[in-house]
Amino acid sequence: MKAIANSGPGSCRHWEKNMNIKPKPTVGYLTDGKGRWWRSETQPQCSDEDVFGLKCQGVWGHRGVHWSYKQDGSYAYWINESDPGSIEKGIAAGWTPPDHESYVHPRDKRSEYYVTHHSVEEVVDPLVIERLENEDPPETDAYVDRPLSPDEIKYLEDTGRL
């Protein structure tokens, strides 16, 4: 296999060119503890990282530059090799502080933010609900999340975690 620049396991290009596998969405089931259940699905986060270790905050497979916000609030961006037209303002990578006139505010990136690619629907199928009550979700990699019991809450408080 021919080596490709910036194609390590943490890059979108690695997934697209070398593995051709899209990561699965995160699926979970939540309950109110009183018999009602909801299925939650979140699309995967882009796996690309910049040279400093910032992980792209876009949804997997997005177009345009890879982007993230640094701890100081600066908008960081770098070229998306899967989208040759992704160079922003003629520059392959850079960052813009919050007080700069060309700063990209997080609310302007909301539609691209992987966490917003999320859906929730109520589970009404009695067979699925029965499986969930037995900690057996229909999807292999799905999680089941239940409310904490009073004993679990007390334990977390006693151990300093709450």
MODELLER restraints for C-alpha pairs under 7 A, 6 or more apart:
rsr = mdl.restraints
at = mdl.atoms
rsr.add(forms.Gaussian(group=physical.xy_distance, feature=features.Distance(at['CA:7:A'], at['CA:13:A']), mean=5.57, stdev=0.5))
rsr.add(forms.Gaussian(group=physical.xy_distance, feature=features.Distance(at['CA:7:A'], at['CA:14:A']), mean=4.59, stdev=0.5))
rsr.add(forms.Gaussian(group=physical.xy_distance, feature=features.Distance(at['CA:8:A'], at['CA:14:A']), mean=5.81, stdev=0.5))
rsr.add(forms.Gaussian(group=physical.xy_distance, feature=features.Distance(at['CA:10:A'], at['CA:47:A']), mean=5.28, stdev=0.5))
rsr.add(forms.Gaussian(group=physical.xy_distance, feature=features.Distance(at['CA:10:A'], at['CA:48:A']), mean=5.33, stdev=0.5))
rsr.add(forms.Gaussian(group=physical.xy_distance, feature=features.Distance(at['CA:10:A'], at['CA:49:A']), mean=6.51, stdev=0.5))
rsr.add(forms.Gaussian(group=physical.xy_distance, feature=features.Distance(at['CA:11:A'], at['CA:47:A']), mean=5.42, stdev=0.5))
rsr.add(forms.Gaussian(group=physical.xy_distance, feature=features.Distance(at['CA:11:A'], at['CA:48:A']), mean=3.97, stdev=0.5))
rsr.add(forms.Gaussian(group=physical.xy_distance, feature=features.Distance(at['CA:11:A'], at['CA:49:A']), mean=6.57, stdev=0.5))
rsr.add(forms.Gaussian(group=physical.xy_distance, feature=features.Distance(at['CA:12:A'], at['CA:46:A']), mean=6.61, stdev=0.5))
rsr.add(forms.Gaussian(group=physical.xy_distance, feature=features.Distance(at['CA:12:A'], at['CA:47:A']), mean=5.81, stdev=0.5))
rsr.add(forms.Gaussian(group=physical.xy_distance, feature=features.Distance(at['CA:12:A'], at['CA:48:A']), mean=5.40, stdev=0.5))
rsr.add(forms.Gaussian(group=physical.xy_distance, feature=features.Distance(at['CA:13:A'], at['CA:81:A']), mean=6.65, stdev=0.5))
rsr.add(forms.Gaussian(group=physical.xy_distance, feature=features.Distance(at['CA:13:A'], at['CA:82:A']), mean=6.01, stdev=0.5))
rsr.add(forms.Gaussian(group=physical.xy_distance, feature=features.Distance(at['CA:15:A'], at['CA:21:A']), mean=6.01, stdev=0.5))
rsr.add(forms.Gaussian(group=physical.xy_distance, feature=features.Distance(at['CA:23:A'], at['CA:44:A']), mean=6.37, stdev=0.5))
rsr.add(forms.Gaussian(group=physical.xy_distance, feature=features.Distance(at['CA:24:A'], at['CA:44:A']), mean=6.68, stdev=0.5))
rsr.add(forms.Gaussian(group=physical.xy_distance, feature=features.Distance(at['CA:25:A'], at['CA:41:A']), mean=6.28, stdev=0.5))
rsr.add(forms.Gaussian(group=physical.xy_distance, feature=features.Distance(at['CA:25:A'], at['CA:42:A']), mean=5.44, stdev=0.5))
rsr.add(forms.Gaussian(group=physical.xy_distance, feature=features.Distance(at['CA:25:A'], at['CA:43:A']), mean=4.48, stdev=0.5))
rsr.add(forms.Gaussian(group=physical.xy_distance, feature=features.Distance(at['CA:25:A'], at['CA:44:A']), mean=5.30, stdev=0.5))
rsr.add(forms.Gaussian(group=physical.xy_distance, feature=features.Distance(at['CA:26:A'], at['CA:41:A']), mean=5.57, stdev=0.5))
rsr.add(forms.Gaussian(group=physical.xy_distance, feature=features.Distance(at['CA:26:A'], at['CA:42:A']), mean=5.16, stdev=0.5))
rsr.add(forms.Gaussian(group=physical.xy_distance, feature=features.Distance(at['CA:26:A'], at['CA:43:A']), mean=6.47, stdev=0.5))
rsr.add(forms.Gaussian(group=physical.xy_distance, feature=features.Distance(at['CA:26:A'], at['CA:44:A']), mean=6.92, stdev=0.5))
rsr.add(forms.Gaussian(group=physical.xy_distance, feature=features.Distance(at['CA:26:A'], at['CA:142:A']), mean=6.99, stdev=0.5))
rsr.add(forms.Gaussian(group=physical.xy_distance, feature=features.Distance(at['CA:27:A'], at['CA:40:A']), mean=5.63, stdev=0.5))
rsr.add(forms.Gaussian(group=physical.xy_distance, feature=features.Distance(at['CA:27:A'], at['CA:41:A']), mean=4.54, stdev=0.5))
rsr.add(forms.Gaussian(group=physical.xy_distance, feature=features.Distance(at['CA:27:A'], at['CA:42:A']), mean=6.65, stdev=0.5))
rsr.add(forms.Gaussian(group=physical.xy_distance, feature=features.Distance(at['CA:27:A'], at['CA:142:A']), mean=4.86, stdev=0.5))
rsr.add(forms.Gaussian(group=physical.xy_distance, feature=features.Distance(at['CA:27:A'], at['CA:143:A']), mean=6.68, stdev=0.5))
rsr.add(forms.Gaussian(group=physical.xy_distance, feature=features.Distance(at['CA:28:A'], at['CA:39:A']), mean=5.87, stdev=0.5))
rsr.add(forms.Gaussian(group=physical.xy_distance, feature=features.Distance(at['CA:28:A'], at['CA:40:A']), mean=5.14, stdev=0.5))
rsr.add(forms.Gaussian(group=physical.xy_distance, feature=features.Distance(at['CA:28:A'], at['CA:41:A']), mean=6.56, stdev=0.5))
rsr.add(forms.Gaussian(group=physical.xy_distance, feature=features.Distance(at['CA:28:A'], at['CA:142:A']), mean=5.04, stdev=0.5))
rsr.add(forms.Gaussian(group=physical.xy_distance, feature=features.Distance(at['CA:28:A'], at['CA:143:A']), mean=4.60, stdev=0.5))
rsr.add(forms.Gaussian(group=physical.xy_distance, feature=features.Distance(at['CA:28:A'], at['CA:144:A']), mean=5.77, stdev=0.5))
rsr.add(forms.Gaussian(group=physical.xy_distance, feature=features.Distance(at['CA:29:A'], at['CA:37:A']), mean=6.67, stdev=0.5))
rsr.add(forms.Gaussian(group=physical.xy_distance, feature=features.Distance(at['CA:29:A'], at['CA:38:A']), mean=5.57, stdev=0.5))
rsr.add(forms.Gaussian(group=physical.xy_distance, feature=features.Distance(at['CA:29:A'], at['CA:39:A']), mean=4.65, stdev=0.5))
rsr.add(forms.Gaussian(group=physical.xy_distance, feature=features.Distance(at['CA:29:A'], at['CA:40:A']), mean=6.06, stdev=0.5))
rsr.add(forms.Gaussian(group=physical.xy_distance, feature=features.Distance(at['CA:29:A'], at['CA:143:A']), mean=6.22, stdev=0.5))
rsr.add(forms.Gaussian(group=physical.xy_distance, feature=features.Distance(at['CA:29:A'], at['CA:144:A']), mean=4.84, stdev=0.5))
rsr.add(forms.Gaussian(group=physical.xy_distance, feature=features.Distance(at['CA:29:A'], at['CA:145:A']), mean=6.03, stdev=0.5))
rsr.add(forms.Gaussian(group=physical.xy_distance, feature=features.Distance(at['CA:30:A'], at['CA:37:A']), mean=5.58, stdev=0.5))
rsr.add(forms.Gaussian(group=physical.xy_distance, feature=features.Distance(at['CA:30:A'], at['CA:38:A']), mean=5.24, stdev=0.5))
rsr.add(forms.Gaussian(group=physical.xy_distance, feature=features.Distance(at['CA:30:A'], at['CA:39:A']), mean=6.58, stdev=0.5))
rsr.add(forms.Gaussian(group=physical.xy_distance, feature=features.Distance(at['CA:30:A'], at['CA:144:A']), mean=6.19, stdev=0.5))
rsr.add(forms.Gaussian(group=physical.xy_distance, feature=features.Distance(at['CA:30:A'], at['CA:145:A']), mean=4.93, stdev=0.5))
rsr.add(forms.Gaussian(group=physical.xy_distance, feature=features.Distance(at['CA:30:A'], at['CA:146:A']), mean=6.10, stdev=0.5))
rsr.add(forms.Gaussian(group=physical.xy_distance, feature=features.Distance(at['CA:31:A'], at['CA:37:A']), mean=4.41, stdev=0.5))
rsr.add(forms.Gaussian(group=physical.xy_distance, feature=features.Distance(at['CA:31:A'], at['CA:38:A']), mean=6.36, stdev=0.5))
rsr.add(forms.Gaussian(group=physical.xy_distance, feature=features.Distance(at['CA:31:A'], at['CA:145:A']), mean=6.83, stdev=0.5))
rsr.add(forms.Gaussian(group=physical.xy_distance, feature=features.Distance(at['CA:31:A'], at['CA:146:A']), mean=5.65, stdev=0.5))
rsr.add(forms.Gaussian(group=physical.xy_distance, feature=features.Distance(at['CA:32:A'], at['CA:147:A']), mean=6.65, stdev=0.5))
rsr.add(forms.Gaussian(group=physical.xy_distance, feature=features.Distance(at['CA:33:A'], at['CA:146:A']), mean=6.57, stdev=0.5))
rsr.add(forms.Gaussian(group=physical.xy_distance, feature=features.Distance(at['CA:33:A'], at['CA:147:A']), mean=6.20, stdev=0.5))
rsr.add(forms.Gaussian(group=physical.xy_distance, feature=features.Distance(at['CA:37:A'], at['CA:122:A']), mean=5.98, stdev=0.5))
rsr.add(forms.Gaussian(group=physical.xy_distance, feature=features.Distance(at['CA:37:A'], at['CA:123:A']), mean=5.36, stdev=0.5))
rsr.add(forms.Gaussian(group=physical.xy_distance, feature=features.Distance(at['CA:38:A'], at['CA:120:A']), mean=6.49, stdev=0.5))
rsr.add(forms.Gaussian(group=physical.xy_distance, feature=features.Distance(at['CA:38:A'], at['CA:121:A']), mean=5.50, stdev=0.5))
rsr.add(forms.Gaussian(group=physical.xy_distance, feature=features.Distance(at['CA:38:A'], at['CA:122:A']), mean=4.23, stdev=0.5))
rsr.add(forms.Gaussian(group=physical.xy_distance, feature=features.Distance(at['CA:38:A'], at['CA:123:A']), mean=5.20, stdev=0.5))
rsr.add(forms.Gaussian(group=physical.xy_distance, feature=features.Distance(at['CA:39:A'], at['CA:120:A']), mean=5.55, stdev=0.5))
rsr.add(forms.Gaussian(group=physical.xy_distance, feature=features.Distance(at['CA:39:A'], at['CA:121:A']), mean=5.39, stdev=0.5))
rsr.add(forms.Gaussian(group=physical.xy_distance, feature=features.Distance(at['CA:39:A'], at['CA:122:A']), mean=6.18, stdev=0.5))
rsr.add(forms.Gaussian(group=physical.xy_distance, feature=features.Distance(at['CA:39:A'], at['CA:123:A']), mean=6.34, stdev=0.5))
rsr.add(forms.Gaussian(group=physical.xy_distance, feature=features.Distance(at['CA:40:A'], at['CA:119:A']), mean=5.82, stdev=0.5))
rsr.add(forms.Gaussian(group=physical.xy_distance, feature=features.Distance(at['CA:40:A'], at['CA:120:A']), mean=4.49, stdev=0.5))
rsr.add(forms.Gaussian(group=physical.xy_distance, feature=features.Distance(at['CA:40:A'], at['CA:121:A']), mean=6.78, stdev=0.5))
rsr.add(forms.Gaussian(group=physical.xy_distance, feature=features.Distance(at['CA:41:A'], at['CA:118:A']), mean=5.60, stdev=0.5))
rsr.add(forms.Gaussian(group=physical.xy_distance, feature=features.Distance(at['CA:41:A'], at['CA:119:A']), mean=5.34, stdev=0.5))
rsr.add(forms.Gaussian(group=physical.xy_distance, feature=features.Distance(at['CA:41:A'], at['CA:120:A']), mean=6.50, stdev=0.5))
rsr.add(forms.Gaussian(group=physical.xy_distance, feature=features.Distance(at['CA:42:A'], at['CA:115:A']), mean=6.66, stdev=0.5))
rsr.add(forms.Gaussian(group=physical.xy_distance, feature=features.Distance(at['CA:42:A'], at['CA:117:A']), mean=5.91, stdev=0.5))
rsr.add(forms.Gaussian(group=physical.xy_distance, feature=features.Distance(at['CA:42:A'], at['CA:118:A']), mean=4.38, stdev=0.5))
rsr.add(forms.Gaussian(group=physical.xy_distance, feature=features.Distance(at['CA:42:A'], at['CA:119:A']), mean=6.64, stdev=0.5))
rsr.add(forms.Gaussian(group=physical.xy_distance, feature=features.Distance(at['CA:43:A'], at['CA:59:A']), mean=6.73, stdev=0.5))
rsr.add(forms.Gaussian(group=physical.xy_distance, feature=features.Distance(at['CA:43:A'], at['CA:114:A']), mean=6.45, stdev=0.5))
rsr.add(forms.Gaussian(group=physical.xy_distance, feature=features.Distance(at['CA:43:A'], at['CA:117:A']), mean=5.63, stdev=0.5))
rsr.add(forms.Gaussian(group=physical.xy_distance, feature=features.Distance(at['CA:43:A'], at['CA:118:A']), mean=6.42, stdev=0.5))
rsr.add(forms.Gaussian(group=physical.xy_distance, feature=features.Distance(at['CA:44:A'], at['CA:59:A']), mean=6.05, stdev=0.5))
rsr.add(forms.Gaussian(group=physical.xy_distance, feature=features.Distance(at['CA:44:A'], at['CA:60:A']), mean=5.52, stdev=0.5))
rsr.add(forms.Gaussian(group=physical.xy_distance, feature=features.Distance(at['CA:44:A'], at['CA:114:A']), mean=6.64, stdev=0.5))
rsr.add(forms.Gaussian(group=physical.xy_distance, feature=features.Distance(at['CA:45:A'], at['CA:57:A']), mean=6.44, stdev=0.5))
rsr.add(forms.Gaussian(group=physical.xy_distance, feature=features.Distance(at['CA:45:A'], at['CA:58:A']), mean=6.08, stdev=0.5))
rsr.add(forms.Gaussian(group=physical.xy_distance, feature=features.Distance(at['CA:45:A'], at['CA:59:A']), mean=4.68, stdev=0.5))
rsr.add(forms.Gaussian(group=physical.xy_distance, feature=features.Distance(at['CA:45:A'], at['CA:60:A']), mean=4.99, stdev=0.5))
rsr.add(forms.Gaussian(group=physical.xy_distance, feature=features.Distance(at['CA:45:A'], at['CA:114:A']), mean=5.31, stdev=0.5))
rsr.add(forms.Gaussian(group=physical.xy_distance, feature=features.Distance(at['CA:46:A'], at['CA:56:A']), mean=5.82, stdev=0.5))
rsr.add(forms.Gaussian(group=physical.xy_distance, feature=features.Distance(at['CA:46:A'], at['CA:57:A']), mean=6.53, stdev=0.5))
rsr.add(forms.Gaussian(group=physical.xy_distance, feature=features.Distance(at['CA:46:A'], at['CA:58:A']), mean=5.55, stdev=0.5))
rsr.add(forms.Gaussian(group=physical.xy_distance, feature=features.Distance(at['CA:46:A'], at['CA:59:A']), mean=5.19, stdev=0.5))
rsr.add(forms.Gaussian(group=physical.xy_distance, feature=features.Distance(at['CA:46:A'], at['CA:60:A']), mean=3.87, stdev=0.5))
rsr.add(forms.Gaussian(group=physical.xy_distance, feature=features.Distance(at['CA:46:A'], at['CA:61:A']), mean=6.64, stdev=0.5))
rsr.add(forms.Gaussian(group=physical.xy_distance, feature=features.Distance(at['CA:47:A'], at['CA:55:A']), mean=6.67, stdev=0.5))
rsr.add(forms.Gaussian(group=physical.xy_distance, feature=features.Distance(at['CA:47:A'], at['CA:56:A']), mean=6.59, stdev=0.5))
rsr.add(forms.Gaussian(group=physical.xy_distance, feature=features.Distance(at['CA:48:A'], at['CA:55:A']), mean=5.93, stdev=0.5))
rsr.add(forms.Gaussian(group=physical.xy_distance, feature=features.Distance(at['CA:48:A'], at['CA:56:A']), mean=5.62, stdev=0.5))
rsr.add(forms.Gaussian(group=physical.xy_distance, feature=features.Distance(at['CA:49:A'], at['CA:55:A']), mean=4.36, stdev=0.5))
rsr.add(forms.Gaussian(group=physical.xy_distance, feature=features.Distance(at['CA:49:A'], at['CA:56:A']), mean=5.88, stdev=0.5))
rsr.add(forms.Gaussian(group=physical.xy_distance, feature=features.Distance(at['CA:50:A'], at['CA:78:A']), mean=6.80, stdev=0.5))
rsr.add(forms.Gaussian(group=physical.xy_distance, feature=features.Distance(at['CA:54:A'], at['CA:68:A']), mean=6.66, stdev=0.5))
rsr.add(forms.Gaussian(group=physical.xy_distance, feature=features.Distance(at['CA:55:A'], at['CA:68:A']), mean=6.62, stdev=0.5))
rsr.add(forms.Gaussian(group=physical.xy_distance, feature=features.Distance(at['CA:56:A'], at['CA:66:A']), mean=5.46, stdev=0.5))
rsr.add(forms.Gaussian(group=physical.xy_distance, feature=features.Distance(at['CA:56:A'], at['CA:67:A']), mean=5.04, stdev=0.5))
rsr.add(forms.Gaussian(group=physical.xy_distance, feature=features.Distance(at['CA:56:A'], at['CA:68:A']), mean=5.23, stdev=0.5))
rsr.add(forms.Gaussian(group=physical.xy_distance, feature=features.Distance(at['CA:57:A'], at['CA:67:A']), mean=6.13, stdev=0.5))
rsr.add(forms.Gaussian(group=physical.xy_distance, feature=features.Distance(at['CA:57:A'], at['CA:68:A']), mean=5.37, stdev=0.5))
rsr.add(forms.Gaussian(group=physical.xy_distance, feature=features.Distance(at['CA:57:A'], at['CA:113:A']), mean=5.73, stdev=0.5))
rsr.add(forms.Gaussian(group=physical.xy_distance, feature=features.Distance(at['CA:57:A'], at['CA:114:A']), mean=6.23, stdev=0.5))
rsr.add(forms.Gaussian(group=physical.xy_distance, feature=features.Distance(at['CA:58:A'], at['CA:66:A']), mean=6.95, stdev=0.5))
rsr.add(forms.Gaussian(group=physical.xy_distance, feature=features.Distance(at['CA:58:A'], at['CA:67:A']), mean=6.89, stdev=0.5))
rsr.add(forms.Gaussian(group=physical.xy_distance, feature=features.Distance(at['CA:58:A'], at['CA:112:A']), mean=5.37, stdev=0.5))
rsr.add(forms.Gaussian(group=physical.xy_distance, feature=features.Distance(at['CA:58:A'], at['CA:113:A']), mean=4.75, stdev=0.5))
rsr.add(forms.Gaussian(group=physical.xy_distance, feature=features.Distance(at['CA:58:A'], at['CA:114:A']), mean=5.04, stdev=0.5))
rsr.add(forms.Gaussian(group=physical.xy_distance, feature=features.Distance(at['CA:59:A'], at['CA:112:A']), mean=6.28, stdev=0.5))
rsr.add(forms.Gaussian(group=physical.xy_distance, feature=features.Distance(at['CA:59:A'], at['CA:113:A']), mean=5.99, stdev=0.5))
rsr.add(forms.Gaussian(group=physical.xy_distance, feature=features.Distance(at['CA:59:A'], at['CA:114:A']), mean=3.98, stdev=0.5))
rsr.add(forms.Gaussian(group=physical.xy_distance, feature=features.Distance(at['CA:63:A'], at['CA:83:A']), mean=6.05, stdev=0.5))
rsr.add(forms.Gaussian(group=physical.xy_distance, feature=features.Distance(at['CA:64:A'], at['CA:80:A']), mean=6.44, stdev=0.5))
rsr.add(forms.Gaussian(group=physical.xy_distance, feature=features.Distance(at['CA:64:A'], at['CA:83:A']), mean=6.25, stdev=0.5))
rsr.add(forms.Gaussian(group=physical.xy_distance, feature=features.Distance(at['CA:64:A'], at['CA:86:A']), mean=4.43, stdev=0.5))
rsr.add(forms.Gaussian(group=physical.xy_distance, feature=features.Distance(at['CA:65:A'], at['CA:77:A']), mean=6.18, stdev=0.5))
rsr.add(forms.Gaussian(group=physical.xy_distance, feature=features.Distance(at['CA:65:A'], at['CA:78:A']), mean=5.71, stdev=0.5))
rsr.add(forms.Gaussian(group=physical.xy_distance, feature=features.Distance(at['CA:65:A'], at['CA:79:A']), mean=5.10, stdev=0.5))
rsr.add(forms.Gaussian(group=physical.xy_distance, feature=features.Distance(at['CA:65:A'], at['CA:80:A']), mean=5.02, stdev=0.5))
rsr.add(forms.Gaussian(group=physical.xy_distance, feature=features.Distance(at['CA:65:A'], at['CA:86:A']), mean=4.86, stdev=0.5))
rsr.add(forms.Gaussian(group=physical.xy_distance, feature=features.Distance(at['CA:65:A'], at['CA:87:A']), mean=6.52, stdev=0.5))
rsr.add(forms.Gaussian(group=physical.xy_distance, feature=features.Distance(at['CA:65:A'], at['CA:88:A']), mean=6.92, stdev=0.5))
rsr.add(forms.Gaussian(group=physical.xy_distance, feature=features.Distance(at['CA:66:A'], at['CA:77:A']), mean=5.50, stdev=0.5))
rsr.add(forms.Gaussian(group=physical.xy_distance, feature=features.Distance(at['CA:66:A'], at['CA:78:A']), mean=5.29, stdev=0.5))
rsr.add(forms.Gaussian(group=physical.xy_distance, feature=features.Distance(at['CA:66:A'], at['CA:79:A']), mean=6.15, stdev=0.5))
rsr.add(forms.Gaussian(group=physical.xy_distance, feature=features.Distance(at['CA:66:A'], at['CA:80:A']), mean=5.61, stdev=0.5))
rsr.add(forms.Gaussian(group=physical.xy_distance, feature=features.Distance(at['CA:67:A'], at['CA:76:A']), mean=5.53, stdev=0.5))
rsr.add(forms.Gaussian(group=physical.xy_distance, feature=features.Distance(at['CA:67:A'], at['CA:77:A']), mean=4.25, stdev=0.5))
rsr.add(forms.Gaussian(group=physical.xy_distance, feature=features.Distance(at['CA:67:A'], at['CA:78:A']), mean=6.48, stdev=0.5))
rsr.add(forms.Gaussian(group=physical.xy_distance, feature=features.Distance(at['CA:68:A'], at['CA:75:A']), mean=6.13, stdev=0.5))
rsr.add(forms.Gaussian(group=physical.xy_distance, feature=features.Distance(at['CA:68:A'], at['CA:76:A']), mean=5.27, stdev=0.5))
rsr.add(forms.Gaussian(group=physical.xy_distance, feature=features.Distance(at['CA:68:A'], at['CA:77:A']), mean=6.50, stdev=0.5))
rsr.add(forms.Gaussian(group=physical.xy_distance, feature=features.Distance(at['CA:69:A'], at['CA:75:A']), mean=4.74, stdev=0.5))
rsr.add(forms.Gaussian(group=physical.xy_distance, feature=features.Distance(at['CA:69:A'], at['CA:76:A']), mean=5.77, stdev=0.5))
rsr.add(forms.Gaussian(group=physical.xy_distance, feature=features.Distance(at['CA:70:A'], at['CA:76:A']), mean=6.71, stdev=0.5))
rsr.add(forms.Gaussian(group=physical.xy_distance, feature=features.Distance(at['CA:73:A'], at['CA:97:A']), mean=6.89, stdev=0.5))
rsr.add(forms.Gaussian(group=physical.xy_distance, feature=features.Distance(at['CA:73:A'], at['CA:98:A']), mean=6.28, stdev=0.5))
rsr.add(forms.Gaussian(group=physical.xy_distance, feature=features.Distance(at['CA:74:A'], at['CA:95:A']), mean=6.25, stdev=0.5))
rsr.add(forms.Gaussian(group=physical.xy_distance, feature=features.Distance(at['CA:74:A'], at['CA:96:A']), mean=5.34, stdev=0.5))
rsr.add(forms.Gaussian(group=physical.xy_distance, feature=features.Distance(at['CA:74:A'], at['CA:97:A']), mean=4.27, stdev=0.5))
rsr.add(forms.Gaussian(group=physical.xy_distance, feature=features.Distance(at['CA:74:A'], at['CA:98:A']), mean=5.55, stdev=0.5))
rsr.add(forms.Gaussian(group=physical.xy_distance, feature=features.Distance(at['CA:75:A'], at['CA:95:A']), mean=5.31, stdev=0.5))
rsr.add(forms.Gaussian(group=physical.xy_distance, feature=features.Distance(at['CA:75:A'], at['CA:96:A']), mean=5.13, stdev=0.5))
rsr.add(forms.Gaussian(group=physical.xy_distance, feature=features.Distance(at['CA:75:A'], at['CA:97:A']), mean=6.46, stdev=0.5))
rsr.add(forms.Gaussian(group=physical.xy_distance, feature=features.Distance(at['CA:75:A'], at['CA:103:A']), mean=6.72, stdev=0.5))
rsr.add(forms.Gaussian(group=physical.xy_distance, feature=features.Distance(at['CA:75:A'], at['CA:104:A']), mean=6.34, stdev=0.5))
rsr.add(forms.Gaussian(group=physical.xy_distance, feature=features.Distance(at['CA:76:A'], at['CA:94:A']), mean=5.80, stdev=0.5))
rsr.add(forms.Gaussian(group=physical.xy_distance, feature=features.Distance(at['CA:76:A'], at['CA:95:A']), mean=4.06, stdev=0.5))
rsr.add(forms.Gaussian(group=physical.xy_distance, feature=features.Distance(at['CA:76:A'], at['CA:96:A']), mean=6.49, stdev=0.5))
rsr.add(forms.Gaussian(group=physical.xy_distance, feature=features.Distance(at['CA:77:A'], at['CA:93:A']), mean=5.42, stdev=0.5))
rsr.add(forms.Gaussian(group=physical.xy_distance, feature=features.Distance(at['CA:77:A'], at['CA:94:A']), mean=5.58, stdev=0.5))
rsr.add(forms.Gaussian(group=physical.xy_distance, feature=features.Distance(at['CA:77:A'], at['CA:95:A']), mean=6.16, stdev=0.5))
rsr.add(forms.Gaussian(group=physical.xy_distance, feature=features.Distance(at['CA:78:A'], at['CA:92:A']), mean=5.63, stdev=0.5))
rsr.add(forms.Gaussian(group=physical.xy_distance, feature=features.Distance(at['CA:78:A'], at['CA:93:A']), mean=3.94, stdev=0.5))
rsr.add(forms.Gaussian(group=physical.xy_distance, feature=features.Distance(at['CA:78:A'], at['CA:94:A']), mean=6.49, stdev=0.5))
rsr.add(forms.Gaussian(group=physical.xy_distance, feature=features.Distance(at['CA:79:A'], at['CA:86:A']), mean=5.81, stdev=0.5))
rsr.add(forms.Gaussian(group=physical.xy_distance, feature=features.Distance(at['CA:79:A'], at['CA:87:A']), mean=5.59, stdev=0.5))
rsr.add(forms.Gaussian(group=physical.xy_distance, feature=features.Distance(at['CA:79:A'], at['CA:92:A']), mean=5.08, stdev=0.5))
rsr.add(forms.Gaussian(group=physical.xy_distance, feature=features.Distance(at['CA:79:A'], at['CA:93:A']), mean=6.09, stdev=0.5))
rsr.add(forms.Gaussian(group=physical.xy_distance, feature=features.Distance(at['CA:80:A'], at['CA:86:A']), mean=5.88, stdev=0.5))
rsr.add(forms.Gaussian(group=physical.xy_distance, feature=features.Distance(at['CA:96:A'], at['CA:103:A']), mean=5.53, stdev=0.5))
rsr.add(forms.Gaussian(group=physical.xy_distance, feature=features.Distance(at['CA:97:A'], at['CA:103:A']), mean=6.39, stdev=0.5))
rsr.add(forms.Gaussian(group=physical.xy_distance, feature=features.Distance(at['CA:110:A'], at['CA:116:A']), mean=6.91, stdev=0.5))
rsr.add(forms.Gaussian(group=physical.xy_distance, feature=features.Distance(at['CA:123:A'], at['CA:129:A']), mean=7.00, stdev=0.5))
rsr.add(forms.Gaussian(group=physical.xy_distance, feature=features.Distance(at['CA:131:A'], at['CA:137:A']), mean=6.16, stdev=0.5))
rsr.add(forms.Gaussian(group=physical.xy_distance, feature=features.Distance(at['CA:135:A'], at['CA:144:A']), mean=6.47, stdev=0.5))
rsr.add(forms.Gaussian(group=physical.xy_distance, feature=features.Distance(at['CA:137:A'], at['CA:144:A']), mean=6.95, stdev=0.5))
rsr.add(forms.Gaussian(group=physical.xy_distance, feature=features.Distance(at['CA:156:A'], at['CA:162:A']), mean=5.52, stdev=0.5))
